[in-house]
Amino acid sequence: MKPVSRGFQTPPEVTRYFSDKGRQPAFSWLDVWGQEHAYAFTVAKAVDTELLRLFKESIQKAIESGQGFETWRQGLLPELQKLGWLGPRKVDDPSGKWDSKLVDFSRPRRLETIFWSNVRTARAAGQWERIQRTKKGLPFLLYVRTTSAEPRIQHLAWAGVILPVDHAFWSTHFPPNGWHCKCAVRQITRYEYEQLKGKEGYSLDPPTIETKPFLNRRTGEIVHVPVGIDPGWGTNPGLSRAKTLVENVAKQLEVAGETAARARINDILSSPSTEVLLGLEERFSIPVAISGRSSETLGARSPIIWASNDVIRLKTGKDKVPITFEDFKRLQEFIDDAEMIDEGQAGKRSFFIENAARLLKIVVQMSERKIMRIASIHIFSRAKLEKVRARSAAGRTSNTP
């Protein structure tokens, strides 16, 4: 019996990155910038919603089935013709700021740019997720020379650089690093790292990153981009996806409700990139739970509870205190089942929950902006809990008319 051939299967991390994007019409590539591409699919001059839908759905199908450029293009051209976009056509700037442009979406070079920019960034995002899952055994990344026939000089200078997976260099220089960039990274073991150390053509030191100002003509904003990286490409697609997942939770709650927001929070906490975000020097908060009962009693403007990276590092970084990031991942479960007690401290509520022979105390505090945050999570004694209950009951009795 012949074995059943399943063919090529695109890793789910790749398809998920692309499918999660919303469609955002744009007259110029400058309208959607950098990290925005992690959640917004756009094609310059594709201001027609049906045209943009066609591009996204066809590229989604190509990514899922592993189609190459020519196969995708041949399937797309008849669809462009049906929509009236085969050949040159005038496109107006919706903002009215720029003159109309004559655009031909069927030109091979334009289509090649559209296809490969989206496919390569989706693959990069998927690769980043896999790198995060396997970094214990493969803790280093090696920047691999581009396969381009006309390589950029600066990109060649990065070839051979070996740095830890979570080094800050990869937050800006994880390829692709520009239009039509074919650079790559390879994940390696500590053993291979030791073998390559000191060999010609390899460097264990992070390159000096110089930046240059770039004027976004559409917005008037001046941004500083790393030298050698095309403007708008100085991001890590996988890391950007993790950030945008975080930033879109509030929108998800407003648009789709609590169930969808809980699912989104679970995605964030399950993403291997989240732990990288928590290690960033900049202060960064992630949503960890939703609690309507605490937002009602505290008067918070949203039921979302956030935890900052510095608080998580503080609480999980003590050897003698058995609190781990896994506990933060389970905060929704804990808070749903916990006993909530008002200890008489303004803007705070305490939650007590039994877990794995431990009694946990979780303190939720409302900020001046009326946002709920985790102030503390630690082991608590049952004797102290009885005293807390007694004080709380006494306080309620004294306040009863």
CORSUL-V640102 format. One record per pair of residues at least 4 apart in sequence whose ideal C-beta (glycine too) atoms are under 6 Angstrom apart, sorted by the first residue. I is the first residue (numbers start at 0). J is the second residue. D is the distance in Angstrom with one decimal. If there is no record, write none. Layout:
# CORSUL-V640102
i: [I I]
j: [J J]
d: [D D]
This chain:
# CORSUL-V640102
i: [7 9 9 9 9 9 10 11 12 12 13 13 13 14 14 14 16 16 16 17 17 17 20 20 21 22 22 22 23 23 23 24 24 25 25 25 26 26 27 27 28 29 29 30 31 31 31 32 33 33 34 34 35 37 37 37 38 40 42 42 44 44 45 45 46 49 50 50 53 53 57 58 61 61 62 66 66 68 71 72 79 79 79 80 84 85 87 87 89 89 90 90 91 92 107 112 115 119 120 123 124 124 124 127 128 128 130 130 131 131 132 133 134 134 137 137 138 139 139 139 139 140 140 140 141 141 141 142 142 142 142 143 143 144 145 145 145 145 146 147 150 150 153 154 159 159 159 160 161 162 162 162 165 168 168 169 169 170 170 171 171 173 174 174 174 175 176 176 176 177 177 178 187 187 195 208 209 210 210 211 212 212 213 213 213 214 215 224 224 224 225 228 228 234 237 238 241 241 241 241 243 244 245 245 247 248 248 248 250 251 251 251 251 252 255 257 260 261 264 265 267 267 268 276 277 277 279 282 283 284 284 286 286 287 287 287 287 288 288 288 288 289 289 290 290 290 291 293 293 293 294 294 297 299 299 299 300 304 304 305 306 306 306 311 311 312 314 314 315 315 315 322 322 329 330 333 333 334 336 337 337 337 338 339 339 340 340 340 342 343 346 346 347 348 349 350 351 351 352 353 354 357 358 358 360 360 361 362 362 363 364 364 365 365 366 366 379]
j: [65 13 14 62 63 65 125 15 125 128 121 122 125 18 62 63 121 124 240 59 62 121 38 40 39 40 51 55 31 39 41 46 51 30 31 41 46 92 43 217 43 215 217 217 35 39 41 231 231 234 234 239 39 239 240 243 243 55 54 113 90 102 50 51 93 82 82 84 57 78 75 117 66 71 121 70 71 114 114 110 84 85 105 85 104 105 101 103 99 101 100 102 99 97 111 116 119 175 236 236 236 237 240 237 237 271 164 186 271 272 271 137 138 164 186 188 164 161 163 187 192 164 184 186 161 185 187 157 158 160 184 183 185 158 150 154 181 182 181 181 154 155 227 182 200 201 202 202 203 166 168 205 275 172 205 173 235 235 238 225 233 235 180 182 183 180 180 228 232 229 232 229 191 192 201 225 226 223 225 226 221 223 222 224 230 221 220 228 230 233 233 232 233 239 272 272 270 272 273 276 247 267 267 285 251 260 263 286 254 255 259 260 263 260 259 289 289 289 286 269 273 285 328 283 308 311 283 307 308 305 307 303 305 304 306 327 330 304 330 331 334 302 303 302 304 334 302 297 348 363 299 302 365 365 369 371 369 363 371 372 310 311 373 315 327 316 322 376 322 323 324 326 376 333 334 337 352 350 352 350 351 352 351 348 350 349 387 391 349 394 364 365 364 363 362 361 360 384 359 358 359 378 379 381 377 379 376 374 375 371 372 374 369 371 370 372 383]
d: [4.0 5.2 5.5 5.8 5.6 5.8 5.0 5.7 3.7 4.2 5.0 5.6 3.4 5.7 5.9 5.3 5.1 3.9 5.6 5.9 5.6 4.4 5.8 4.2 5.9 5.3 5.0 5.6 5.8 4.0 4.8 4.5 5.6 3.8 5.2 4.5 5.8 4.5 5.8 5.3 4.3 5.2 4.1 5.7 4.9 5.3 4.4 5.6 5.5 5.2 5.3 4.5 5.1 3.7 4.6 4.5 4.3 4.9 5.2 5.6 4.9 4.6 5.0 4.7 5.6 5.8 5.9 5.6 6.0 5.5 5.4 5.2 3.8 4.4 5.7 4.5 4.9 5.2 5.9 5.4 4.6 4.6 5.7 4.0 5.2 5.0 5.3 4.6 5.2 5.6 5.4 5.0 4.8 4.3 6.0 6.0 5.6 4.7 4.6 4.6 3.9 4.3 5.4 2.5 5.6 5.8 5.8 5.5 3.1 5.6 5.0 5.1 5.4 4.4 4.3 5.7 5.8 5.5 6.0 5.0 4.8 5.7 4.6 5.8 5.0 4.7 5.4 4.7 5.7 4.4 5.7 4.5 5.3 4.0 4.6 5.4 4.8 4.5 4.7 4.7 5.9 5.3 2.9 5.3 4.8 4.5 5.8 5.2 5.6 4.1 5.4 5.9 5.5 5.3 4.9 4.6 6.0 5.1 5.8 5.6 4.7 4.1 5.9 3.8 5.8 3.9 5.0 4.7 5.6 3.4 5.0 5.6 4.2 5.9 4.7 5.3 4.6 4.0 5.6 5.7 5.3 5.8 5.4 5.0 4.6 5.4 4.8 5.9 5.0 5.4 5.2 5.3 4.7 4.9 5.6 5.6 5.3 3.7 5.7 5.6 5.9 4.9 5.8 5.3 5.7 5.9 5.4 4.6 6.0 5.6 5.3 4.9 4.8 3.9 3.5 5.8 6.0 5.8 4.9 6.0 5.8 6.0 4.6 5.5 4.2 5.6 5.6 5.9 4.8 4.4 4.7 5.1 5.5 5.8 4.7 5.8 4.5 4.5 4.6 4.2 4.9 4.8 5.7 5.7 5.9 5.2 4.8 5.8 5.0 5.6 4.0 4.2 4.6 5.3 5.2 4.9 4.4 5.9 4.6 5.1 5.7 5.5 4.2 6.0 5.9 5.3 5.0 5.6 5.6 5.6 5.6 5.3 5.9 5.8 5.9 5.6 4.7 5.5 6.0 3.8 5.8 4.0 4.8 5.6 5.5 5.0 5.9 5.1 5.4 5.7 5.9 4.4 5.0 5.1 5.5 4.3 5.7 5.7 5.2 5.8 5.8 5.7 4.9 5.7 5.9 3.8 4.9 4.4 4.3 5.3 5.7 4.0 5.9 5.5 4.8 6.0 6.0]
